Amino acid sequence: MRPACASLDAVALAHNFAEVRALTKARIMAIVKANGYGHGLVWVAKTLTKADAFGVASLEEGLELRAAGIQQEICLLEGFFDAREIPVILHHGLTPVIHDHYQVEALKAVRAEQRCDAWIKVDTGMHRLGFDPSEIPRVVADLNALPCIARLGLLSHLACAEEVDSAATQHQIDTFEKLVFPGFRRSLANSAGIVHWRAAHADFVRPGLMLYGALLKAPNTPAPVRLKPVMTLHSRLISVRWRRAGDAIGYGGTYRCPQDMPVGVVGVGYGDGYPREFHTGVSVLVRGRRAPVIGRVSMDMLTIDLRGVAGAQVGDEVILWGQGLPVEEVAHAAGTIPYTLLCGLTQRLPRRERP
Ligand SMILES: *Cc1c(COP(=O)(O)O)cnc(C)c1O
């Protein structure tokens, strides 16, 4: 069996959820789209037994959760893409976000007996999805008149919440607060909003990334919450060989050994979702020490400089990110964000809950 694996820590996931609870009085909609940010949709939802609701990107994900026995509210963050999804949404008690007129029109045509809750999405400044604030009273009136709609809520999304003193975020919060409808549930904050913008908490917060133990933050600022990595991506050394000074390593021979040195081969590569491009150096952990990745990352393997790891041998565990090596750090070196690394793990990589 290939040694590459993502180990999942249920205790860390529950811990991060409790950190969110400690930060807010709002209810918590745990965001589990994109296969639970790569951790496994059903595994995450089943572990987060205390979540008040779950947020997913599609009907397919919502149905997977219902099939797994998840009882909480399941919010479809982009609503439905096609009117044919509406009867299924009603049947399974899912909660769509309504962000555009074509969705309102489709709901007007529904003759079903069943009803569902819905969130109306308002565009407070991100300019991606949602109605303009000026359209909201009309949309509310239209939806309130429909027999298939039960409770309504108002939802918006922050574009720059990780910028701690962003005027744009304050403007989004102010715009959101001006829209008041009695009895409506309200939701605005993602992870960065929860951590940095208390005024954005409203009734429902929507943490994604922070549940998985990561956070976007400016370099060299202290961590505002104590999160634990849920996923550790690891593999093993499958070869250790001494190379001569001047030897070229891997495809394209892009790395030349500056001296005689031990080079390790790790059984993980871009075929598992490990990034192929690095803008700055990145290291892995072997025997608790950092070993720089050298040469190009291959599909199933990568090569590392073992000069700093005394006694390294075939079979040693290698940590690519997670425990002891924050995924934020690896993402930064790859010129990307932790979201893409976590979501980008491929199908072939086994996920196993850590005992
Ligand atoms: C993905 C998503 C979130 C979660 O964002 P994080 O930055 O991962 O916390 C919240 N709300 C909406 C609408 C989303 O699409």
The ligand as a Tripos MOL2 file, in Angstrom:
@<TRIPOS>MOLECULE
LIG
   15    15     1     0     0
SMALL
NO_CHARGES

@<TRIPOS>ATOM
      1 C1        -17.2270   29.0910    2.1000 C.3       1 LIG1
      2 C2        -18.1660   30.0110    2.7600 C.ar      1 LIG1
      3 C3        -18.0270   30.3250    4.1250 C.ar      1 LIG1
      4 C4        -16.8660   29.8520    4.9770 C.3       1 LIG1
      5 O1        -15.7290   30.6460    4.7260 O.3       1 LIG1
      6 P1        -14.3730   30.4460    5.5360 P.3       1 LIG1
      7 O2        -13.5220   31.5640    5.0870 O.co2     1 LIG1
      8 O3        -13.8290   29.1200    5.1360 O.co2     1 LIG1
      9 O4        -14.7290   30.4980    6.9760 O.co2     1 LIG1
     10 C5        -19.0080   31.1100    4.6960 C.ar      1 LIG1
     11 N1        -20.0440   31.5870    3.9660 N.ar      1 LIG1
     12 C6        -20.1890   31.3190    2.6490 C.ar      1 LIG1
     13 C7        -21.3470   31.8650    1.9150 C.3       1 LIG1
     14 C8        -19.2450   30.5320    2.0100 C.ar      1 LIG1
     15 O5        -19.3850   30.2910    0.7000 O.3       1 LIG1
@<TRIPOS>BOND
     1     1     2 1
     2     2     3 ar
     3     2    14 ar
     4     3     4 1
     5     3    10 ar
     6     4     5 1
     7     5     6 1
     8     6     7 2
     9     6     8 1
    10     6     9 1
    11    10    11 ar
    12    11    12 ar
    13    12    13 1
    14    12    14 ar
    15    14    15 1
@<TRIPOS>SUBSTRUCTURE
     1 LIG1         1 GROUP 0 **** ****
